[in-house]
Amino acid sequence: MSAVIDVHTHVFPPEIIQKREDLCKKDIGFSILYGKKNIPIADIHSITQYMESQGIDYAAVLSFPFKDRGLLSMCNDYVLSVAQGKNLLPFIMIDVWDESWSMKEIDRCFSKGAKGVGEVSFYGGRLGKNEFQRLNRFTDALREKGGILLIHVNEQLGHSYNGKINVDFNSLYKFIEENRGLKIVLAHLGGGVCFYEFMPEVKKAFENVFYDTAAVPYLFSAEVYTFVQNHLSQKVLFGSDFPLLSYSRYTRGLSTVKEEARELILYKNAQKLFNLNWER
């Protein structure tokens, strides 16, 4: 069995899960994603069981973009604490509208082992020029710390679903072009922006951009794996979007990918991105 690094899982402190219903009334983004009771939500025990049962060697645990800074700090502390001594890669969240607080939070959390910021998303809103201008205020700090920025980017056509937002690809391109030294992961195959890498100028600007596979079975047909194999195998990272989906939902599609490309997607690209000195 191949090694597997899952770069996209979601985890919450038990306190958040217990107060789920109340928080849905206060935070529109949280309500959009977790307002329905049948939507799964995970704590560290669920993540650990998932990793053990499906042979996941490492997992990135992502935080959530709450509006309340107290909740942000709580979640940041949780991912940092549960990652200690485990094969977990903690991502923390900032408030892009509060530069002073967020810069202090970046310093605090990276001193405790944070690997990146994300999944940055604007549920209930849009991702455009204003949002990228705000994100630009933190890119130098992330670059200096070797941190990774993971951004929620979804496709702009097709069926609607909770959490789907309007993304301005022109603003996304400009942001990436201005931050070429920053390691960026665009979730969900970048909502298809990856297909623009056939354009030489985009390919050059996106040199440090990676894409994860989170929710691919819900978004694209299985033929997308052939495209990834032939054109993007060195830039795609396996991400499950657990607990929404687990690794087992991807194995059939990944089985169509040649072994060399499959190993890149499943762990070698992530191993390089995270500078993991590890052999299975």
C-alpha positions, 0 to 999 in steps of 0.5 A: 500500500502506498504512503498517503499524506492528506493535506485537507482535513477539518477539525474542531475543538469539542467545545465548538461541536457541542455548541454547534447549533448556537454558533450556527445562529451567530456565524453565517459562514459556519451555518452555511457549512454546518447548519444541517445536522447531517453534515459531519463534523470532526474532532481529533479523535475522529481524525485519528480513527480516520488515519488509522483505519485508512492508512493515512501517514500524515494529515494537515488539520485545517481551522475555520474562518470564524468571525469571532477572534475568540473562536479563532484563537480557540481553534488555533490553540486546538490544532496546535495542541493536538498536533504535538507528537503526532503526524499532524500538520497544523494550519491556523486561521487569521482575521483578514480584516484585523491586521494587527491582531492577525500578525500577532496571531501568526507570530504566536502560532508559528512559534508553536509549530504552525505550518500554514494558514487556511483554509482561508475562505469567505463563505457567504461572500465572495473572493475578489479584489478587496479580499486579496488586498487584505490577504496581501498584508500577511504574505510577507510574514508567511513567506518569511516563516516558510508558511503555506497559504491554503485558499478555498477556490471553487468552480464558477459553473455548474451546480450550486451547493452550500459553501460555493462562492464567487471567485474572481479569477483575475484577482486570484491571478494577480494575487499569485503573480504578486506573491511568487515566492509564497507557497500557495495551495488552492483547494478543490483543484483551484476550481479549475483555474489549474487548466489555465496553466496551459497559458505560458504566463500563468504557468510561470506565475503559478510556479509555487502554486499547488492544488489539492483534490478535496471534494473532487468526486463531488465536482469533476468526472473521473477523467480529471485524474487523467488530466492530472496525471498527464499535466499536473502530477507534480503540482497536485496534492491528495486532500480528502476534505474529511469528514465530508469525504475520506480517502476511500472515496478517491481510491477508484479514481486514483487507481487509474493513475500510473504509479509514478504520478500516483505516488507524487499525488499521494505523498511525494509532492506534499513531502517536498512542500512540507519539508518532511524528513520522513520515510515510511 
